[in-house]
Amino acid sequence: MHNKERLIEYLKKFSSNKFISAKELADILNVTDRTIRNYVKSINQQGIETIEVSRLGYKYIVQNETTVTIQNQSISSRRFYILRRLFKSAAKGVDIFDLSDTLYLSDASIRSDLFALNKFANQYDLNIRQNNGRYILDGSNKNKRQLMIQLISPLQQDGLAFEVDIQKFLDSIPLDYIITLTKQAFEHSNLQLNTYFLRNFVLHLVIAIDRAKDSLIPTSIEAKSLKIYKSFQAIEEIRKDISKHFHVDILLDDIKELNILYEGEYRQENFDVLQFVEPKVLHSLDKALDEISNIYLIEFSDKQFKGRLLLHVQNLYKRSQEKRFSRNLSLMEIKIKYPVLFDIAVYLSSVLSKDLSIDIPDDEIAFLALHIGSSMENQQKKNKQIKTIIITPRYNLQEKQIKEKIEQEFSKELIIVDMIEDLLELDLAVLPELIISTQASLKKDYMLPLSIAFVTIKEFITLQDIVLIRKKIEQIKQHKYQNELTHILPRLIPEGFYINLNKKLTKEKIFELISTKFQSKNYTPAEYKAALEEREKLSATSFPSGIAIPHAIKYMSYKTGFIIIHSPEPIEWAGNQVNLVIALSVDKNNSEEFNQVFPRMIELLADELNVNYLKKSTNRDDFISALIKLMISESYYSE
């Protein structure tokens, strides 16, 4: 049997639940580690990859339909890695054989990836060229960021955007491993972690790991100085484990930041985050948050949030002085997923930039947006529980057990307002949205209003009953969301606010048209056009999908509304070809309806297919109907 066949047979037997290291395989086959790598390359070149490769070693892949999907995802992730290397090595480029060795692939596979990436890059006025055996990505930084955003977008279909984005920074290091390691380390030190802080800490830790890879940044901190922190032992355990298993040594500056992050969060005795912050940074952030509170009507009274943000801004200020920024390219998805949040971060960064005389790039703005989002999350929670009545006979405390089980499973979704034995007991003053009954005959015996949903369960609740209730809850939420849209969207897009252009206009002419239309209906003040231009200078409002969403940086309008402009000829807009424009006017005193619809809209409009679907509309009514269909597609509803 040839060594390649022996390699496959060994992996089939022993790698089903783990990766086998190159050293172990080399010892078994009596060859070198390099020979093992060459064997794997050769085997995987024969068709669909047979052996999965990671820094942990090798694993045999059982071939099925799921495998093909995984392989396709693997190719996308690999190209993301190559593109990130091209970004980091903008001046000297990357060597194809270095990529081949790093990714355990043949140079032919790497050339194929580069060809595909170049074809994709050409759509954004970018070009991957060869120079003396090295490949260089030519083009503006703005276009490079847009290319990266578009490359990431197709990978966000499972709703696990946070996990997918963060995993990219870790490469082959499993995010699940990092989360488990963090939990265990803090448990070993008897230190508490709440759910949000865990996520926030892991985010900082992952960025620190990414920064430490191949880092030549000198440290200004002595290790012994970190022992003063209560969290030192836990974070030291994390640092050692990552170094041991993944050969990444986190910088001591970042270790210090992680310790301060914990100490500041849990307010250890005699600990004050302000001792690590320069007065001018504190003054600038206070000023920025005050202005944001006045403009966006958001309260930042949470001291722990302010401490986290203050620490981040201080480190951002320090990095800017050293010209050492984080390249958090995955975080640029924030601009698409949470546009309002990103706008607030843009405003925050503009104040900080002016006060501190620093430049803040878009990817750092996106990281600021994550911090702001953590504070807004709690403020935006509303009581949207579904009023529910349970109908069941009263005996042997059975009704109590049913109620407790339902509350246990659905405490966030349902509020049980009554328990009765028969519909005749129903209080007409408290009509429910959902009736859960153990009596199937009730539904046909009584003519219930169409607005009341009904589900029948068994007297001893089963898993199937839980599934039935869950489905009914989702149906209710989607129905309510659809009803909201049918009332809100016609108000936001009144008659006359849908415009079909009969000739091509420049971006500047579009701004004039928007401003004139809004002012003619008393939606915006006279300075609105200047505000549009000011916002555009900070960060372009166009997207690669073919849409632009111009708006002012501040909520300065008298009324909330959207102007829809459909241009048959594409408009050149900051490197994007735009056929559809949605201009925003947001009343700062009444932004609730805007916030109900806009995040979902921007999520959809980042996809070129959805933009093309809306472009088929020829009038206001058609556009609103098409938009509603998109917004409720895939059984979506707003929480």
N, C-alpha and C positions, 0 to 999 in steps of 0.2 A: 504494500500500500504506500503511495506517495505521501510525503510529509504534509502536503496540503489537505489530502483526504483525511489523514490522521488528525490534523488540526480541527477540521470540521466535526469529525466524530467525537473528539474530546469535548468540544464546546457543546455539542448536542446533549451529551450526557451530564455535564457539570455546570452549565451556565444558564440554566433555566431561570434561576432566581437571583443571580449575581453576575458581576463582571469578573472575568478571569484575567489576571495581570499578564503583561507580556513576559515578565520574568518567569512566571510559573509555566507558561506555554513553552518558552525557550528551554527550560530545564527538561520538560517532558520530551521534547523533540530533539534535544541535544544540539540546538542551534543558538544563534545570537538573537538579542531583542530586535535588532534591525532586520534580520531575516524574517522574523515573525511579521513585522510590519509590511514587508514586501509580499509575503504570502497573502496577507489580508487584502492588500491593494489588488493583487492579481485575481483573487477570488471574487471580489466585489465588482471588478470590471466586466465580469462575464454576463451580467444582466442585472436584475433587481438585486440590490445588496443583500447578501446572505449573513454577513457578520456586522453587528452594531459596534461602533467604535466610540470610546470616550476616554477621558484621562484616567478613568478607573480601570480600563482594560477592554476586554472583548466579550461579546455575548452573541450566541447563535439566534437568528431571527426565524421564527416559524412563519412560513409564507402563507398569507391569506389576504382577503380583501382589506382587512384592517391594516395589515402590514404595508400595503401599497399606499394607503392614506398616510401612515406614519412616515414612510419614505418621502412622500411629497412634502410633508411638513419639515422633514429633516433637510431637504434641499433648500427650502425657503429660509430656514434658520442658518444654514451654511452660507447662503448668499448674503444674509443680513450681516454675518460675521465678516465676510470678505469686504463688504461695503464699509463697515465700521473701520476695518484696517486701512482701507483707502482714505477714509476721512482723517484718521490719526496720522497717516504718513503722507500728508498732502504735498509736501515739497519733494521728498525723495522717492515716493511711491512704494510699491510692495513687490517683492520677488516671488515669482510663480512657484519656484521650487521650495521656497520657505513656506508658502501656503500649503503646498503639497505635503510637506513633512508634518506641519502642524495639524492638518485636517486628516492625515492618513489616507490621502487620495492620490490618484495618479495626476500628473501634470495635465493630461488630456481632459480629465474631469474639471480641473480648475479652469482651464482655457474655455471649456464649455460654459461654466458659470460666468466667467468674465464676459463672454460673448452675449449671454442672455442679459446680464446686468447692463452692458453697454447699450443694447437695443432699448432697454427700459429707460436708461438714463437720457438717451437722446430726446425723449419726450419732454424733458425738463431743461433743454439747452445745456446738457452736460455731455462729456465725452470721456471715455476711458481709452487712453492712448498708451502705446508701448514706447519706452525710451531706454535703450541699452539694457534690454532684458528685464526692465522693471515696468510696472503698470501704474499709471498716474490718472487720477480723476480730475479733469479740468472743468471749471465752471464757477459760478458765484456761490458763496456760502448759503445764500437764501435758497437757491435752487437745489442745493445739496440737501438742505433740511426738508424741503418739500418732497424730494425723492425718498428720503428715509421714512417720512410719515406715510407715504403711499405704499411703501414696501411692507411696513408693519401692519397696516390696516386689514389686509385679508386674513391675518392670523388672529383677529379679535372676534371670531364668530361664536365662541362658546360662552361668552358672558363673563369670562374670568380674566378680564383685561389686566387687573392689578398683578395677578400671578404670572400671566404671560409676559407682560412688560418687564417685571422684575427678574424673571428667570433669564432674560436675555443678557442682563449684566453679569449673571453668574456663569454663563456658558454651560459647562458640563457639571457644575456643582449643583446638586438638587436643592431647590428652594425649600422643599419639605424637610430636608435634612437640617437646613439652617434654622427653620422655625422650631423644629423639635429640639435642636441643640440649645437654642436660646431659652426655651421653656425649662429644660432640664438644668441648665446652668444656674438660672435664678432660683429654681426650687432647691438645688443643692446648697445655696447660700441663704435659704429661708427668706427670700425677697419676693414681694408680691408683684404680679404683672396683671394689669387689666387688658381686655381685648384690644382696645384702641392703641394703648401704648405699645403693646407687643408688635402690632402692625407698623407703627411709627418707628419703633426701634429697629425692626428688621429692615425697613426701607433705608435707614441711615447706615446700618451694618452692610447691606448689599452695596451701596454706593462706596463705602469704605473699602470693600473687597475689590471692587472694580478699579478704584483709584490706586490700590496697592499693586496690581498686576504690572510687572515690568516697570515699576516706579523707580525713578532716580531722585525723587524729591527728598532733600535732607530733612531730618527732624530736629526740632529745637527743644525737645522735652526729654528729661531723664526719666527712665522707667520707675525709679524709686519714688519719684514725686507723685505717682498715681496711687500709691498705697493709702493715701488719706481718704479715698472715697469708699463709702460703704458698699458700693457695687463693684469694687475692684476685683474681688475674687471671682465673681460670676463672669465678668467680662474678660478676665484673664483666662478663665477656663475656655471661653468661646474662642479667644485668640489662639491659644495653644492647639485646640482641636482643629481649627481651620488650617493652621500651619502644618500640623502633623499629617492630616489626611489629604490636603489639597495644595500644599507647598506654597501658600500665599501668606506673607507676613504683613499684617495690617500695620499701617504707620502709627507711631505713638501719638501723633497729633490727633488722629481719628479715634484712637482708644480713649484719649482724654475727652474728646467731644461726646463719645458714647457714655462715659461716666457722668459727665455734667448733665447730659440729657436725662439720665435716670435720677440723679440727685435732685435736679430741678423739678422733675415730674412729681416726685413723692415728698418733696419739701423736707429733706432731712434737717435735723436740728442744727442751728447755726450755719446753715448753708444759704447762700444768696447768689443767684445767677448773675446779678448785676456786677459782682466783683470781676467777672470775666468780660464785661462789655464796656467799650469806650463811651464816654458821655455823649459824644456827638452822634453815635449810632443810636443810642437810646432816644435822644431828642428827635432825630429824624424819623424813627419808627413811630414814636408817639404822635408826631405831626401827621404822618401818612395815615395811620389808623383813624385819627380824628376826622381827617378829610374823607376817608372811605366811608366812615360811619354816617357822615352827613350826606354824602352823595348817594350811597347804595342802601342806606337805612339798615345797616348791619351793626349789631353790638359786639364789641370785642372785650367783654368784661371778664372772660375766663382768664385768670392769672396764669394757669398752667399753659394754656395756649400761647399767651403772650411770651412766657418764658422760653418755650420751644422756638417760637418765631424769632425772638430776639437773639437767641444763641445762633440760629442759622444765619441771620443777617450779619452778625458779627463775623462769623467765619467766611461768609460771602465777601464781606469788606476786606478781610485779610487776604483771601485768595485773589481778589481783584488787584490789590496792591502788588502781589507777587506774580500777576498775570497767569494765574493757575486756576482755570475754571473747570468745573465738572462738565463732562460731555454726556449729559443724560438724554440721549437722543430718543429713547423710548418714551420719555416723559412728554415729548412734544405732542403725543396723542391727546394730552389734556386740552390743547387748543381746540380739537375737534369734539371731544366728548363733553367737555364742560366749558362752553364758550363764555358764559357769564363769569364763571370763576376765573378764567384766563384773563378776561378784561379787567377784573378787579386786580389781578396780579400785575397786569401791565401798568395800571395806574399806580400801584404801590411802588413798582420798580422805577417809574418815572420820577417820583418824589425822592426816593433813595438816591437815584443817579445824580439828580440835581444837587441835593444837599451834601452828598459825600464825594462828589466829583469822580464818579466811577461809571463804567459802562457795564450794563447787565445784559448778556445775550439771551435769546429766546428760550434756550433750554434751562437756564437758571430761573427765568420767569415762570416756567412751567413747574419747577420745584417749589417756588414760592406759592403757586396756586394750590399745591397739595396741602401745604400748611394752613392756608386760609380755609380750604375745604373742610378740614377737620373741625374748625370752629363752627362753620355754617351748618354742618351736618345736624348738630343737635338743635339749632335754632329753627331749621326748616321742617323738623318732624311735626306732623299734625295728627290730630286724632282722627284717623280715617277708619276706625273699626266699624264693622258691619253689625247693625242692630239685629240680634237673633233671639228667637223664641224657641224653646224646646217643648214639644208636646209628647208626653209619655205618662202612663199610669203611675200612681204613687203607691209603691209597696216595697217593703224590705229595703228601704233606702236606695233602691235601684236608681231613682231619678237623680239622687245626689251623686252617685257613682258616674252616671252618664255626663252630668254637668262638669264634674271634676276632670273627667277624661278629655272632654271637648276643650275646656279651658287650658288644660295642660298642653294640648296639641296646637291650639289656635289662639293663644292669649293675645298675640299681636294683631290678629286679623278680625276677631269676633268679640263683641261685647254682649253677653247674655242678659237681656233686659227683663225676661220673665220665663217662668216654667209653669205650664198648665197641663191639664189632663185632656181637654177637649177644646176645639176651636171656638165653641160657644162662649168660652171664658175669655176670649181674646179682648183685650182693652183697645177699643177703636181709637183711643187717643195716643196709643203707642204702637202704631203699625210697624211691623218689623220689615227688614229687607230680606231676611232669610228665616224660614221655618225648618227646623230639624225635628222629624217625627219618627216614632217607632211604629206608627200606625199608617200603613200604606193606603188604606181606604180613604183617609181624610182628604187626599188631594182631589179625588173624583167626587166626593160627597159634598164638597163646598166649592163655590165659585170664588176662587182667590183672585185678588187684583193681579194684573199681569206684572206689576212692579215687584211683587213678592216672589222670591225664588223658594223652591221646595225640594227637600231631599229626604228620602226615607232610609233609616238605618235599622240595624238589629238591636234588640234589647241589651245584648252584651256586645259592645262595640268591637268590631273586627278591623283588621288592617284595611280590608276592602272598603269599609265604611269611612275610614279616615281619608282614603283616596277619593271617594265620592264627594265628601265635604270639601276637600281641597279643590277639586275640579269646579264645584259650584261656586266657591269663593272667587276663583279666577274668572269664571264667567261673569259674575256680578261686577267685579272690578273692571273688566274690559267693557261691559255694557255701560257702566257709569262713565268711563273715560270717553267712549264714543259719543255719548250724550253731551258731555262737556264740550267736546270738540265741535259738535254741530251748532252749539250756541256761541262758543268763543271765537272761532275762526271767522265767521261772517262779520263779527264786530271788529275784529282786528284788521280785516281786509274789506273795508266798506266799498260801496259802489264808486267807481272812478279811480280806485287804487290799483287796478290791474291794467298795465299799459303794454300794448303790442307795438313795438317800434316798426316803422316802415322804412327806416334807413339806418345805417351804421353810425353810432355815436362814440366819441372818445370817453374815457373815464371821467374827464373833467366835465364834459357836457352832461354825463349821467348825473354827476353830483349837482349840477345846476337844476336839472329836471326834478330830482328828488326834493331838493330844498324848496323849489318853487311850489311843487305840488303840496308838500306838507304845510308850508306857510299859508297857502291859499285856503286851506281848511282849518287853520288855526291850531295845528298840531305842534309846531315848533317855533322857537324864537328866531329873530333875524340872523343871529350868529351861528345858526345850525350848520350851514355849509362850511364855515371855517372850522367848526368842531369835527365834521367829517374828515376834512383834510388833515387836521391835527392827529386824529386817531390813525389814519392811514400811514402817516409817517412813522408811527411807533411800531406797527406790525401790519403787513398787508392783510386785507379782509377777504381776499380771493382764495379759492381752493382749487387743487388740481382736478377736481370732479367737474369743473365747468361752471361754478357758481361763485358769486361774490355777495357778501353780507355787510355792506357799509353801515356804520353807526357811529354815534358820538361816544367819546370815552366816558362822559358823565351822563347820568339819567337827568336830562335837562328839559324834557318836553312837557307840553301841557296835556297831551293825550297819548295813549299807547296805540300804535298801529303799524301795519306793514304795507309798503308799496312794492308791488311785484312788477318787474320790468322784464319782458321777454324780447330778446334781440335775435332776429334770424341770422344776422352776421355776428361772428364772435368778436368780443371786445378784448383788446390786449390789456391785461390787468396784472401788473407785477409778475410777468412771466407765465401767467395762466391765460387760457382762452376761455372767456366767459360768455355764456349765452343767456344765463338767468341771473337776475339781480333781485335780492330781497333786502330792501332798505328798512331800517328799524327806527321807530320813534317810541321812546319808553318814558312814561310818566313816573317820576320818582315817588309820587304819592299813591300810585296805583299800578304796581308792577306785578301783581299776583297772577293775572291771566297770562302775561308774558312768560313768567317763570313756569307756568303749567304746560306750555306748549313748546317753548323754544329749545330746551335741551334735547328733546326727542327729534325735533326738526333738524337740528344741526348734525345729530348722529346719523340721520338718514341721508342728508344732503352731502355728506362727505363721500358718498358712494355715487360714482358716475352713472350707474344704471338707474338709480332713483331720480337723479337730475334729468336724465333723458326721458324718463316716464312723465315727469311734470312738464317738460318742454312741449309735450304733445297737446297740452291744454291750449285752447284758443280764446277762452274768456274767463272771467272771474269765477263763475259758478263751477265750470269744469275744473278749474285749478283747485278750488276748495275741496271738491269731491275727491279729486285725485290725491290731494294731500292727506285727507282723512283716511283714505284707503291705505296709504303708505304708513300712516302713524299707528294704525291698529293692526298692521300686518304682523304675522307670526304670533298672533294672540297677545300682542303687547298691551299693557295698561300702565298708567302712571301710579306710582306708589304714593 
